[in-house]
Amino acid sequence: MKTIDTPIIKDLVLIGGGHSHVAVLKRFGMRPVPGVRLTLICQDAHTPYSGMLPGYVAGHYSFDDAHIDLGALSRFAGARFYQNYATSLDTKIQKVICEGRPAVSYDLLSINSGSTPNTAIVHGAAANVVPVKPINRFLGHWASLKERVLKHKGTMRIAVVGAGAGGTEILLAIQYRLEKLLNEEEKNKNNLRYYLFSQAAEILPTHNQNVRKCFQRVLTDRKVEMYTGDSIVEVSSGKLRTAKGAEFEVDEILWVTAAGAPFWLADAGLQVDKDGFIQVKNTLQSVSHPNIFAAGDVATLLGNPRAKSGVFAVRQGKPLARNLRRMLLGKNLVPFKPQKSFLSLISTGDKYAIASRRHFFIKGRAVWYWKDWIDRRFMKKYNDLPDMPEEDQASLPNGLASKEVIKEISAIAMRCGGCGAKVGATVLARALNNLKPVPRDDVIIGLHEPDDAAVVEVPNGKVVVHTVDSFRAMIDDPYLFGKISANHSFGDIYAMGGEPQTALAIATIPFGIEEKVEDTLTQMMTGAMEILDEAGAALVGGHTSEGAELSLGFAVNGLIDRDRVMRKGGLRPGDKLLLTKPIGTGTLFAADMRHKAKGRWIAAALDTMVQSNRRAAYCLMDHKSLACTDVTGFGLLGHLVEMIRASEVDVELDLREIPFLDGAEETVRAGIVSSLQPQNVRLRRAVENLKHVGQDKRFPLLFDPQTAGGLLASVSAENAEECVKELKTLGYAGTKIIGTVLPQSNQLEPITVLV
Ligand SMILES: Cc1cc2nc3c(=O)[nH]c(=O)nc-3n(C[C@H](O)[C@H](O)[C@H](O)COP(=O)(O)OP(=O)(O)OC[C@H]3O[C@@H](n4cnc5c(N)ncnc54)[C@H](O)[C@@H]3O)c2cc1C
């Protein structure tokens, strides 16, 4: 996470990582506006590029060829990336309501969330069809459809409803791919039957006659049955009924009809057109809400509507970015002139395409290669990001801040150190008042009866475990960071087998105007409180100051029975070593800082980091584990060495069994390691067969420092398999037996690594 030198004055929030917003991110990345914080909320870490979707389905492109990595692009743009779904808007308090996380405040909002085929207007469709958008959900379904087709015996019927360019193209791509897969497995491709339904009298009704004729011929040659001039009026499981009364039994129904809008736009009070799309002026600004912009499928240009097409969404990126910037700086907006028609390059699945624009028409293999060149060139702009020089502190541009705000910022610059760096009492009170620590009888004086310190009772028969941890944020999302930091701090208590009782928070929030400081603090503590609540630990106090970087830590108290403590020194020869989470967070986040990590790698790493070790610890105790530690800054090998020394044993570690996070092997192979790694690597001298194992590409991962890592524990050989099974059931899917404890030998190097 970057040090924030210029205080944040305004929040520009983008909903949806569509074709227009990728351009906004790139442009703001190339030319940031100091004092403006960007946040992207998108459910996908990788957004599909519509032009390459049929080619991806047909198998001509890889996932990465056809998707833009929103994680890396956001990092480039200096934007916070929240992988989440916006469910509604509160325009009065200017907040985006999201699924399972605190609402996100905005000063300026832009929506580019696309559309989905409308299933609501046909009875039974919502429950029985697969809409082709959102595309990533469809792609998940496509993966399972391929498997089903390959396993299926007898005839299978696939119906596509909607015969525009999208429906026709996707059907031909699906057919091409399925037949190829069946051929490869020497199975009968003639068992598959395809139907294409169109309510219009002809397929591809918005294209010229030559294009229509050409596709008619291709579809006929490829034995696709076409039903035109009749609309589907009812869908039930495996059945379609048309307005003219025809019925079709089918096994799979894909829905590629006209685009529909989500209901939450109108519910939020935005002015929408008759189909529910946001009405925008020729500046892409909402007709009803001046601080909301919209582009792509989700928007309709007032008096100038255009087809819902990726081409228009792409074209709107540049004017959208320009007007968002001008709006932030208080400048007049510049109108945007949409083109009337556009060139469509529609493929037939088999590396053959047809070009169509008004009356223009050409076809052939060369057209497909032309399209391929255009699409790859477009993707390169977003997936090959340039290195930008680090900016020094930049002054605020004119027009961004009001006089009052400028006064507030001048006051920030004059702030004292020492106690003067504390976050103001009003801000703190507002942010903390909403926190509801779990009530505990043993907390006598806690957060909401403020005194000089908390007073806590130790229940009879228990002893107390104390620990403290704190670190600066490695991600830009304060809510997730709050969760991770709390998890990391609680890890030590769980590793001892303790039950968290109370916690004191120590937080640093980047300097800023009051409302931004309050928002960051609220988001971060909401995340942390979720972990504390799950742990049953009461937040009893803390200290919050302003500083250059976001950081959070906790001093945690835990309770434990004196004779049930899991110690580092409890390894016994013959025990199996278990690891409950995959490793690799150090290298992955180092790569993320350099824009070298894929969004899905970071998303998967974050999933493990927000997972508490609580249930794992209790499961290990139930399986009579005597030795346990949490894997954090010293890396797997560093923590293992601590256990070996304390237990006076040797260990055989199986590198092939150690679970690694997706992408960690790639980033380490690229030479990207955490800044802490060199210190950890000194412990390689503990490895007996270093010469041999040191050559292995995975070896550096043994030293990778972990944030909120899993538990490393020993369990007797007879309990180990059962314990792993139960840990997996509890959600620790990556759990593995990674080695065996051996009696201590005379050699200086206690660890042998199997490769
Ligand atoms: C099969 C098929 C093929 C097509 N082929 C072409 C083609 O070749 N050329 C062409 O120009 N057009 C094509 N289209 C049309 C094209 O897909 C759309 O017009 C285009 O994707 C719209 O782009 P957009 O930027 O508005 O939104 P999208 O590309 O749909 O992107 C929106 C993003 O926002 C996310 N999102 C949505 N709602 C939310 C929310 N509430 N919170 C957070 N995130 C959200 C989505 O998951 C998605 O990542 C095709 C469509 C289909 C169905």
PDBQT file of the ligand as one rigid body, heavy atoms in Angstrom, charges set to zero:
ROOT
HETATM    1  C1  LIG A 801     -22.375 -13.948 -26.114  1.00  0.00    +0.000 C 
HETATM    2  C2  LIG A 801     -22.153 -12.476 -26.278  1.00  0.00    +0.000 A 
HETATM    3  C3  LIG A 801     -21.219 -12.032 -27.184  1.00  0.00    +0.000 A 
HETATM    4  C4  LIG A 801     -21.024 -10.680 -27.356  1.00  0.00    +0.000 A 
HETATM    5  N1  LIG A 801     -20.109 -10.270 -28.261  1.00  0.00    +0.000 NA
HETATM    6  C5  LIG A 801     -19.920  -8.955 -28.454  1.00  0.00    +0.000 A 
HETATM    7  C6  LIG A 801     -18.955  -8.508 -29.388  1.00  0.00    +0.000 A 
HETATM    8  O1  LIG A 801     -18.297  -9.290 -30.068  1.00  0.00    +0.000 OA
HETATM    9  N2  LIG A 801     -18.777  -7.172 -29.523  1.00  0.00    +0.000 N 
HETATM   10  C7  LIG A 801     -19.502  -6.286 -28.785  1.00  0.00    +0.000 A 
HETATM   11  O2  LIG A 801     -19.317  -5.078 -28.954  1.00  0.00    +0.000 OA
HETATM   12  N3  LIG A 801     -20.425  -6.666 -27.896  1.00  0.00    +0.000 NA
HETATM   13  C8  LIG A 801     -20.637  -7.984 -27.696  1.00  0.00    +0.000 A 
HETATM   14  N4  LIG A 801     -21.574  -8.375 -26.787  1.00  0.00    +0.000 N 
HETATM   15  C9  LIG A 801     -22.283  -7.383 -25.985  1.00  0.00    +0.000 C 
HETATM   16  C10 LIG A 801     -21.397  -6.985 -24.823  1.00  0.00    +0.000 C 
HETATM   17  O3  LIG A 801     -21.104  -8.115 -24.027  1.00  0.00    +0.000 OA
HETATM   18  C11 LIG A 801     -21.968  -5.936 -23.915  1.00  0.00    +0.000 C 
HETATM   19  O4  LIG A 801     -22.571  -4.923 -24.654  1.00  0.00    +0.000 OA
HETATM   20  C12 LIG A 801     -20.836  -5.357 -23.092  1.00  0.00    +0.000 C 
HETATM   21  O5  LIG A 801     -20.273  -6.357 -22.300  1.00  0.00    +0.000 OA
HETATM   22  C13 LIG A 801     -21.321  -4.248 -22.219  1.00  0.00    +0.000 C 
HETATM   23  O6  LIG A 801     -20.188  -3.728 -21.603  1.00  0.00    +0.000 OA
HETATM   24  P1  LIG A 801     -20.273  -2.930 -20.259  1.00  0.00    +0.000 P 
HETATM   25  O7  LIG A 801     -18.975  -2.267 -20.131  1.00  0.00    +0.000 OA
HETATM   26  O8  LIG A 801     -21.476  -2.063 -20.236  1.00  0.00    +0.000 OA
HETATM   27  O9  LIG A 801     -20.491  -4.014 -19.103  1.00  0.00    +0.000 OA
HETATM   28  P2  LIG A 801     -19.900  -5.455 -18.879  1.00  0.00    +0.000 P 
HETATM   29  O10 LIG A 801     -18.901  -5.826 -19.885  1.00  0.00    +0.000 OA
HETATM   30  O11 LIG A 801     -21.069  -6.356 -18.704  1.00  0.00    +0.000 OA
HETATM   31  O12 LIG A 801     -19.129  -5.318 -17.490  1.00  0.00    +0.000 OA
HETATM   32  C14 LIG A 801     -19.799  -5.073 -16.290  1.00  0.00    +0.000 C 
HETATM   33  C15 LIG A 801     -18.961  -5.574 -15.127  1.00  0.00    +0.000 C 
HETATM   34  O13 LIG A 801     -19.559  -5.152 -13.919  1.00  0.00    +0.000 OA
HETATM   35  C16 LIG A 801     -19.799  -6.264 -13.057  1.00  0.00    +0.000 C 
HETATM   36  N5  LIG A 801     -21.012  -5.973 -12.306  1.00  0.00    +0.000 N 
HETATM   37  C17 LIG A 801     -22.276  -6.015 -12.756  1.00  0.00    +0.000 A 
HETATM   38  N6  LIG A 801     -23.121  -5.640 -11.794  1.00  0.00    +0.000 NA
HETATM   39  C18 LIG A 801     -22.368  -5.353 -10.708  1.00  0.00    +0.000 A 
HETATM   40  C19 LIG A 801     -22.676  -4.903  -9.394  1.00  0.00    +0.000 A 
HETATM   41  N7  LIG A 801     -23.926  -4.644  -9.027  1.00  0.00    +0.000 N 
HETATM   42  N8  LIG A 801     -21.664  -4.750  -8.517  1.00  0.00    +0.000 NA
HETATM   43  C20 LIG A 801     -20.396  -4.999  -8.879  1.00  0.00    +0.000 A 
HETATM   44  N9  LIG A 801     -20.047  -5.425 -10.113  1.00  0.00    +0.000 NA
HETATM   45  C21 LIG A 801     -21.027  -5.577 -11.017  1.00  0.00    +0.000 A 
HETATM   46  C22 LIG A 801     -19.939  -7.437 -14.016  1.00  0.00    +0.000 C 
HETATM   47  O14 LIG A 801     -19.720  -8.663 -13.375  1.00  0.00    +0.000 OA
HETATM   48  C23 LIG A 801     -18.882  -7.091 -15.067  1.00  0.00    +0.000 C 
HETATM   49  O15 LIG A 801     -17.598  -7.478 -14.629  1.00  0.00    +0.000 OA
HETATM   50  C24 LIG A 801     -21.769  -9.736 -26.583  1.00  0.00    +0.000 A 
HETATM   51  C25 LIG A 801     -22.687 -10.189 -25.647  1.00  0.00    +0.000 A 
HETATM   52  C26 LIG A 801     -22.880 -11.543 -25.488  1.00  0.00    +0.000 A 
HETATM   53  C27 LIG A 801     -23.893 -12.010 -24.481  1.00  0.00    +0.000 C 
ENDROOT
TORSDOF 0
